[in-house]
Amino acid sequence: MAASSLDLGRRGKVCSAFKPAWWCRNPHQQTLWPIFARHRLKVNYQRQRLELTDGDFLDLDWSDSVNHDRPIVLVLHGLEGSSQSHYIRGLCSALNQHEFRPCVMNFRGCSGENNRLPRTYHAGETNDLDYVLRWLHLHNSNVPLFAVGYSLDGNMRLKLLGQKDPEIPLAAAISVPFELSQCASRLEKGLSKVYQHWLIGSMKKTAIRNTDQHDTGLDIPALLKTRTFREFDNLGTAPLHGFRDAEHYYSTDSCRQHLPRITTPTLILQAKDDPFMTQDLLPEEHELGPGVQLELSDKGGHTGFVEGHFPGLSRYWLENRLVQFLTQANSTRAVRRSENA
């Protein structure tokens, strides 16, 4: 069946209604078109800094500082992203046009300012996310709180949902790397190596900035010679965050093992042709927890989902789908509150 909305009580797989543009059907076209060809949307942010108990900080960027009675949507970026990433600005712009108040959480080191501690973030770092969710719930208890995460954060979000019951009634995850080791292997092959090269280059720059400020203990000359995610994570991510090596990190923090325990209503949007993974990494029906719905499309690339009759009239289905999903969830919540009043 084609999915147009999420049955909040239904678990399982459904077919997406997404139809790719005829001129943008290749997975790499779908992935790269929004990055290089989309008009750069301007989003005005108001920054709020949260002081953490370990002495560090996190920066939240609010894109609507006026309508405090709107439902809050916590938006989280992917690897080496920020509130300025094209897909984050696109979603925040769409949410602002409806009844939502977007709040972007910049991971440590991603807000444009180096953090105070040497540790940064990784695909399984859930403590900061959990802290922000609970802080938002505590200080905005009069409005609904939802969350949307892309790619690396999709893994992080699903892991958190499977481990504990955070202060969030509903979540969405897009283009999730369900098994980190296999995704790392996929990015070592074919044209997917382009994304690996691009992201590792950015990660190396981040490591250099971090080392300039902190004694990380990392072998920076060796780290700068790495060419794959596995090599970089083995020398950088793993030792910096207490893992034995890259494989220990991957096996510990891959979200697929946590999916069966998720009870929070959760929508996962995934394309079968995602160049960051292979189809055999998609979870089976029995692996999905009672709150999880996996919506699959044949095309869409990695966080792409471009549609439209002509290149100059391209549309970004993903943002409209997320707005539809959140609007339905908010309406359902309001009805239930009214019935229980």
Secondary structure, DSSP 8 states (H G I E B T S, - for coil): -EESS--TT--EEEEE-----TT--SHHHHHHHHHHTS-------EEEEEE-TTS-EEEEEES-SS-TTS-EEEEE--TT--TTSHHHHHHHHHHHTTT-EEEEEE-TT-SSS--SSS----TT--HHHHHHHHHHHHH-TTS-EEEEEETHHHHHHHHHHHHS--S-SEEEEES--SSHHHHHHHTTSGGGHHHHHHHHHHHHHHHHHHHHHS-----HHHHHT--SHHHHIIIIIHHHTT-SSHHHHHHHH-GGGGGGG--S-EEEEEETT-TTS-GGGS--GGGS-TTEEEEEES--TTTT-EE-SSGGG-EEHHHHHHHHHHHHHHHHHHHHHHHH-
